Structures are given as structure tokens and as C-alpha cells.
Amino acid sequence: MKYVCTILSVVGLLLFATACKQQPQPQVADTSKEDKAAKQMLQGVWVDELTGEVSFRAKGDTIYYADATSLPAYFRVIGDTLELGRQGYLLVTLTDDCLAFLNQTGDEVRLVKGDEEMQADTLSLPQPQVLQVNEVVQRDSVVMYGGERYHWYIYVNPTKYRVTRTATNTDGVEIEKEYYDNIIHVSLFQGKRKLFSQNFSKKMYANDVPEQFLTQAILGNMQYTHVDAEGFHFDATICIPDEASCYVVETLVGIDGNVSMRLLDY
């Protein structure tokens, strides 16, 4: 790598004496306004100082990440803070070729400007994409209850409704990812007679799932469990993608076609 950033010392929490080979550290004159010169220094492709792996590209006022599943984020520099998306990160070093800042856990992230080939390659980073968690899923079965034959159907249908969730990338920086939510259709027949037919979305479970969780979650699945005197029992799972956190809400379809819900597990 052409440039190497060297941190000489750290005094207290906010004072850093730093040096970068071939480049002096700029002075921030006005901490109340955006530092246009600092934003200009950040333009281009930045890579990890040790591994050489691309971290992001700064273009205009937007950061584009190397991970195609991470959404671009607006950025600016105010005083000694790099404001990236909704978070602020304390700058340790910023020159034309060296960047160091403290991430959300207080660890230092040290990056250097990529080589000329990286800077010239406008296709070096993948285009951001919205993730689809499920394919179309169709399930059905026939069950007997009270001497009658019933047939239930479940259709998990991916939609174009986008759900945004926050996460932390390998640099310890908060990023956002987008996923397509699902609509799940449930039908119930007694012989040829339709007893029930309805689409379910995650909003229908707002009484059982906290709003803060629900905004970042998708309606992942619906499973039939059993039938009894109350009706037909289906378990809906509402999950934050790529995390183990899920709510399981029982969705009860009565013989009369009425629906009720009850939280089972978290």
C-alpha cells in the first residue's frame, strides 16, 4: 500500500497527536459548520490499512460500502466528528491519504486511500441491493376433526414492501440494510365450502409485538400446528432478518371464521 498512517500518541479522550507520512493533519477552523475541505479529502476509495480490503467509497456527500447489502449513507464532517448516517464518530486522523476514527465501541478504525487503479475503477464496489428472505412457499394439508374433513392452505408471498434494519459492519460502523417483507395468505375449506380466506401482514400483529421491534422485522413464516375445539391453530413468526430474535404469535382461525391472536414466545 502506498501510504501508511502512524498514530503517535493519544492524550485523554479527545486529544490526539497524529502524523501521516507525506501528509500533515488539517486544522478544523469552525466546529459549528460542515468542513468542506475534510469532505473533499474523503472522496475516493478507502481500504483497511492492514488487510487492504475495501471499506467504502466516498462520492459527493454519500458513502457507498463494499458490502452490497449495506445501504449508502449520507456523511459530513463537523469539527472533529465524522457524521455518518445517524451516528457520529470521533476523528483521530484525516488527510488526503489517511483516515482514522473511533467506532461505536471505541476501537480505532484505520484506513488508507486506495491506489490509482481503485480510484479509476467506478465499478469497484457492487450496487446496493434489497434482500429477499423467502421464496414463494405453498403448503397445504387435510385434517379430520369432529368427523369432518378440512383442508388448509398457506401461501408465503414475498412483496416489494421494504423493511429497513440497522446493523454494525466489520468496521464497527452502524449501517442499514433493506429487506422485502412477506404477505402470508391462509385459507380454510370444509370440503368444497370456503370457511376462511385472508392475507396476513406484520402490521396485524402490532398488539403482540413491540413497535420498535416490528419496524425492523418481517413476517417470516406461518405454520399449522393443530386443531381443537377452539379452531385451527397457526403459528406466525415475526423476525428481524439475520438475527435470532423472533416473536411467535399464535393465529387462531375459528370454525366460524373469526380470527384471534396470542403471543406464545419471544
Buried (B, 14 or more C-beta within 10 A) or exposed (E): BEBBBEBEEEEEEEEBEBBBEEBEBBEBEEEEEBBEEBBEBBBBBBBBBEEEEBBBBBBEEEBBBBBEBBBBBEBBBBBBBBBBBEBBBBBBBBBBBBBBBBBEEEEBBBBBBBBEEBBEEEEBBEEBEBBEBBEEBEEEEEBEBEEEEBBBBBBBBBBEBEBEBEBEBEBBBBBBBBBBBBBBBBBBBBEEEEBBEBEBBBEBBEEBBEEEBBEBBBBBBBEBEEBEEEBBBBBBBBBBBEEEEBBBBBBBBBBEEEBEBEEBEE
